[in-house]
Amino acid sequence: MNLPMNFKYVRIQGQELAENTMYAKGVFSMCWQLIQNDVMEEEDADLYREIDSWFNDTLPFPPQCKRQEKVVCFFKTENADEMLKMIRPALWLLDKYHHPYYVVYTNTPGEIVYEDQYQIVVKVSGELTIEGLQPSWTPPDK
């Protein structure tokens, strides 16, 4: 995934809304949903668990996320190469199970309430300015 350098942040999200934020679910939530709904084969679920474990070991867990506040996370594009390399297998799983997702690039994600080397956490305000939207998968015409 080549990152456009004129955007500061990137988020991979789906079409469905998360119950706690009423904001588009992120890549991690979408994969867990496939596992919890018994859609994903066990071998694929094990692969996703390895991906999730790597992210849990590598990225700090923001306190706002621990408290399940109404926040969403974005990767910083300046340091996203390693993160996006490690997330590719999860995107492959979403593609395999025909689960649509979008790669959203923005410079204006909202009010930043947490920041570390790789990510930011943004307070959900109900509004998001989307400056770059790339659909990853389009469902077949019915």
N, C-alpha and C positions, 0 to 999 in steps of 0.2 A: 504494500500500500504506500504509494508516494504521497507525501504530505505537501499540500500547498504552503509555501513559506509565508504567505501574507496573513495567515490566520494563527492566532495564539493558542486556541483550544480545539479539541476534538472529542466527540462523544459518539458512541455507537448505541443506538436506541431503536426500539421497535414501534409498532403501531398501538399496542395496548397500553393502558395506563396502570401505574402502580397504585395500589389502594391507599397507601399512606401519604403519597405526595400528589396524586392525581396528575402526574407527569409521565411522559413516555418511559416505559421500563428500559433499563440499561441492559447491556449484553449479558452480564452475570445473572440478573434476574430472569431473563428470557431462557437461558440455558437451564437454570434450576427449575423453572416452570416445566420444561420439557421432561426433566427427570421426575419431578413430583407427579406429573400427569401420566407417567409410564409410557411416554411417547418414544423416548430414547432407548435404544438397545443398551444392554448392560455394558458391553465393551466401550461404547461411545460415552456412556455415563462415567465410566472409570477414567477415560481420557479427560473428560471435563473436570472431574474431581482433581486430577493432577494439575490442570491449568489453574483452577481456583486456588489450590494449595500453593502454587508458585506465587500467585499474586498476593495471597495472605502473608506469605513469608517475606516478600520483597517490598510491598508497599505498606507504609504506616496506615493504620485503620483510624480514620478521622473520628474524633469524639462525637461529632454531630451525627455521623452514621451509626455509631454504637448506640446512641440515644434514640435512634430512629426518628430524628427530626425531619422536617419537610425540606430535604436537600437532595441535590443530584451532583454527581461527580463528572468532571471532564479531565482528560489527559492534557498536559501541556504539550503542544506540538514541538517545542524546542527540545524536549527530552522524550518524545513519544516513540522513537524508533524501536527501542527494546520492548516497550510495552505492546506496541502493535504487532511486533514479530511474535510475541508470546500469545497474543489474543487470536492470531490467524486460525489456529485449529478450532477455536470456539466458533468463529465465523463460518468455517467449513461445516461444523456440526449444524449451525442454523440453516445453512444452504441445503445440507443433506436432508433435513426434515422440513424443508420448504417453509421455514419461518422467516418472514420478511423483516429486514432491519435496514436502518439508514445510518450512514456515516455523516455526522453533522459537524461542520467547521464553523467557528464563530470567534469574533473578537469581543462580543458583548453578551456574555452568558448570564449576567445578573450580579447580584450582590455576593461577593466572595466572602465566605465566613471561615475558610480554612485553606491553607496552601502548603504544599511541600515540594520537593524537587520534581516530582512527576505529575502531580494532580492538583486540581482545585476542587473545592466543594462550594456549591452555590445554593443560596436560599431560594426555594421555589416561590415565585411571586405570581405564578399563573400566566406569565408572559415570557416568551423567548423570542429573540430576534434571530432568525435563521438566515445566515448569509450564504451558506453553501450547503446544498443537500444533494447527496448522491445515493439514489436507490441502489441497493445491492442485488435485489432479486425482484422480479416482477411476476406475479401469479399469471398462469396461462389464461387466455380468454376463455370464457365459458360459453 
